[in-house]
Amino acid sequence: MARLFTWVVNNLDAFIGLVLAVTVAVLGLTNTVSQDVVNSAILLVLAVLAQAVLRDRLRRETAQHEVREVMRATRDRLTELVPQMHEITGPDGALNRARDAIDSVSMVRVLHGSEVGRALAEARQHTDSWAFKGGTGTFTRAVTLPQCLEHARRRNATLSFAIEIIDPTDEDVCERYARFRRSLDPDAPGERWTVDRTRKESYATVLAACWHLQRSGLLTVEVRLSAQMTTFRYDLSSSCVIITQENPQTPALRIDRRELYYNRFNIELDYSRKQSRRVPIEAAATVKLDDEPSVEQVRKLFAALGLPLPRSFGDREVADIVSRAIQARNPYE
């Protein structure tokens, strides 16, 4: 009832017109009043309806005018706010400055997913040095070393590269590493990790280092072989150190050069290399490697480096090492 009363009040003129029309119709049908009275009442009803229409149009025009005024005021306000928003969200805005301040407070940044790849790519662009410590160096020979060299060529700059991987001539450490890799995801598709595969991957990294060294006068390389395996991979450039694990889904850690622990890890990697077996990489100059090294060249190279291949490795296994070294592919693509 309250809602009906409210509607009648809001539409009083239309309600009055409706009541008059119904009343006149009833009176006309029953001949209670004369025809002149009915005609006059009809004109009155039409006048009421015309008034209601005019009032509705006036309300509509007033509402449209108010909407235009609100939109104009909103536009003017947004125009005033755009420069202020740019000051907040722009490249040099307060938001980015706050983010940088937060990052500077934390000495270690945690990277997730695609952030890891972007951080490594940024580190490769402008570095003049790189130190790696890890398993067999598959990603290093496939991506890191070639791309660092390419960026150095574009800048016409030198590149110093240090690699520490597990010793392919040490069967015990190769067995431990293969067992570790199998334990990460034993049902993963692809080539199974075995002692022979582990050896091939490490030999391929050594071969790739020698191959690139012979083709670039900008490159200096140090290769060290360790009898101890690590479950982490350390990539230290001139701008940061990034610590990852074999599983690409595992978060990584990044420490920038300005932070204290960058120098600590630099010292750690340096001492780790000193405790590993040095490969006499300069001896590689005695064996010229073709663009696609032959099996005989590879055998001579490893003999000159003091890294004899296992007797079980025939020409097929040596050719596989060449393929892994020269046509290396990103293991995470």
N, C-alpha and C positions, 0 to 999 in steps of 0.2 A: 504493500500500500504506500509506503514511504517513497519507493522508487517511482510509482505511478504519479504521486503528487509532485515530485521533483520534476518529472518529465512535463507535466501540465504547466507548471510554472515557467519552465525554460521555453516552452513552445505555446505560450498563452494566446498569441494572436491567431496562430493556426488552429488552436483548439476552439477559440471563439468562432472562427469561420466555419469549422466543422459543425458545431452546435447549431449555428444559424441555418446552415444549409439543411441539416436534418429537420430542424423545426419548420422551416418554410416548406420543405417537401411534404411533411406530414399535414401541415395546414392546407396546402394546395390540394392534396389528394382528397382530403375530407371536406373541401369547399367551406371551411370554417371562416376564411377571410376572402376578400375580393381579389380579382386578378391583379389589380393595380398594386395592392399591398404585396402580393407575391413578387411582382416585377421589381418593386422597390427593394424588397429583401434580397433578391438575387444580385442587384447592383451593389448592395451593401456587402454581401458575401464576397463578390469579386474585388471590391475595394480592400477588404481585409486580406484576401489572398495576395493582392498586388503589394500591399504594405509588407507582408511577410517575405515576399520574394525580394523586394528592395532592401529590406533589413538584412536578409541572408547575403546578398551581394555585397552590401557595405561591410559586413563582418569578414567576408572572404578577402576583399581588397585590403582591409585593415590588417588581417593576418599575413597576407602576402607582403605587405609593406614592412611588417615587423620582422618577418623571416629575412627579407633582403637586408634590413638594418643589422640583424644579428650576424648574417654572413659577411657583410662588409666589415663589421667590427672584428669578427674572427680573423678575416683576411689581414686586416691591419695589424692585429696582435701577432699573428704568425710571422708577418714580415719583420716585426720588431724582434721576434724570438729566434729567427733563423741565424743571425750572426752569433747570438749567444749560444745556440746549440752547436754551431761550428766550433766555437771556443771550447766547448765541453767534449765533443766527440771527434773533432778533427785530428789529423796526424800529430799535431803538437798540442792537442787539447788536454784539459784537466783529467779526462778519463784515462788517456794513454799515459800521462805523467804519473797518475796514481798507480796504474798497473806496473810501470817501470819501478816505481818506489817499492811496491810490494815484492816484485821480483828481486830487487837489490837486497831486500831484507833477508830473503832466503838464499843461502849459499848453494843449495841443491834444488834444481827444478826437476819435477817428475814429468816425463813425456809419455803420452798415450797414443796408440794407433798410428795414424798418418803423421803425427807430430815428430815421430822418431825419424822417418825418412826425410822430412823437410829439414830437420835440424842437421842431419848428416850432409844433406845436399848444400845447405848454407855454409857449413864448415869447410867443404871441399872447394868452394868457389875462390876464396882469397888466401888460402893458406900457402906458406912456403915450406912447411914441414908437416910430417904425419908420422905418428908412432902407433903401431897396432900390436896388441897382444890378445891371443885367443886360441881357438882350436886349430883348424887347418887353413884358415884364411881364404875360404871360398868366396865370400862377399868382397873381401879386400882385393883379390886379383881380378874379379869380374867387374866391379864397379868402382871401388875407391881409388885404386892405383891408376887405372886408365883415365878417369875423370879428373883427378888431381893433376895428372900430366897435361891433359887437354887445357885446363884452366891456366896452368903455368905457361904453356905455349902461347896462349892468347895474350897473356901479360908480359911475355918475353922474360920470364922470371925462372929462377932455379927452384928445384924441389928436392928436399931431403926426406927420404922415406926409410923408416925402420920397421921391421917385421919380426915378431916372435911367435912361432907356432910350435906345435909338438913335433918331435923328431921322428921322421918316417923310418929311420933305421932302428928305432927302439920299439920292438914288438910289444913290450909290456904296456907302454904308455898308449900305443895305438889300440891295443885291446881294451884298455880302460876307457878310452875315449869312445870307441865304437859301442861299448856296452852302455855308456852314459847316453849316447844319442839314441840308441834303441829304446831306452827307458822313458824318453820324453813322450813319444807318441808311437807305440809299437804298431798301431794299425794304420799309420799314415801311408798314403800311396806313394809310389816312387821307389828309387833304388834303396835297398836295405844297407844299413851301415854295418860294415864288416871291417876286419883288420886290413884286408887288401884295399878296400875303398878308402879307408882313412889314410893309408900310405900314399895312394895315388893322389888324393887331394893335397897332401902336404908337399909331395914331389912336384905337383903341378904349380903350386904357389912359388916354389923356388925357381922352377923353370920360367914362369911368367916374369918374375923379378929380373932374371938374367936377360930374357928376351927384350923387355922394355928398356933395360939399361943399355943394350947394344944399339938401340934405335933413338935414344935421346941424349944429347949432350947436356941437357939441363938437369938430368936426374942423377942423384947419388942414392945408393941403396945399401942398407945393412940388413942382413938376414941372420937370425938367431934361432936355434933349435933347442927346445926344452924337453927334459925328461919328465916334467910335471905338467899335468893338464889343469886347465882352469875352466870353470863353468860360466865365467863371465868373459865378455869381449870388451876390450878397452880401445877406443879410438881417440887419440889425442892430437888435435890440430893446433895451429897457432892462436886460435880464438877460444877453444873450449875443449873439454874432455867429455865424451859421451860413453856411458857404460850400458851395454845391452846384454841380453842372453840369447840363447839359440832360438827360443820360442819367440816369434815376432809379435805375439799377442801380449807378452809380458811387458809391463811399463819399463821405460828406460830412465836413466838419470843423466842430467846435463849439469856441468859445472863450468861457468865462464872463467876466462883467463884472469879477470880481476879478483876472483875469489881465492881465499887462502888454500883451499883443497886442490885447486888446479896445480899449484906448484908441488903439493904433496904427491899427487898422482904422477906428475912428471918425474919426480925423484923415484917413486916406486917402480915405474916402468923402466927407468934407466938402470936401477940396481937389478931388476929382474933380468934384463938383457945381459948384464955383466955376468950373471950366474948361469947363463945358457951357453950352449956351444955355438961358436961363431962359424958361419959359412964363409970361406975365403972367396967372396964374390968376385974379387979382382981376377981370379983364375978363369972366370967365364970368358975373358977376352981372348983366351987361347983357342977357343972353339967357336967358330963363326956359325951363327944360327940363321937359317933361311927364314923367310916369311912364314913358311910352314916347315918347321924343323923336321928333319928325317929321324928315323929311329936310331941310326948310327950316330948322328950328331948329338942326340939326347944322351945316349949311353956314354959317349966321350965326355960330354959336359959334366954329368954326375960323377964320373971317374975323376975328372980334374978337380971337382969340388970336394972330393973325399966323401961322397955320398953314394956308394955303390948300390945299384938296384938289386932287389932280391933275386936269387937265382930262379925263382918260380915265375918271374916276369918275362914272358916271351915278347915277341914283336907286337902282338895284339895289345898287351898290357901297356907297353911303352907308347904305342900309338894313342891309346886311351888317355895317357898322361898328357900327351901333346894336345889332344882335343880339349881336355879340361883346362889347360893353361892358355891356349891361344884363342879358343872359341868359347871362353868361359861365359856362362849365363848367370844372371841374377837368380840366386836360389829362392828368392821370395816373390818371384813373379810367375 
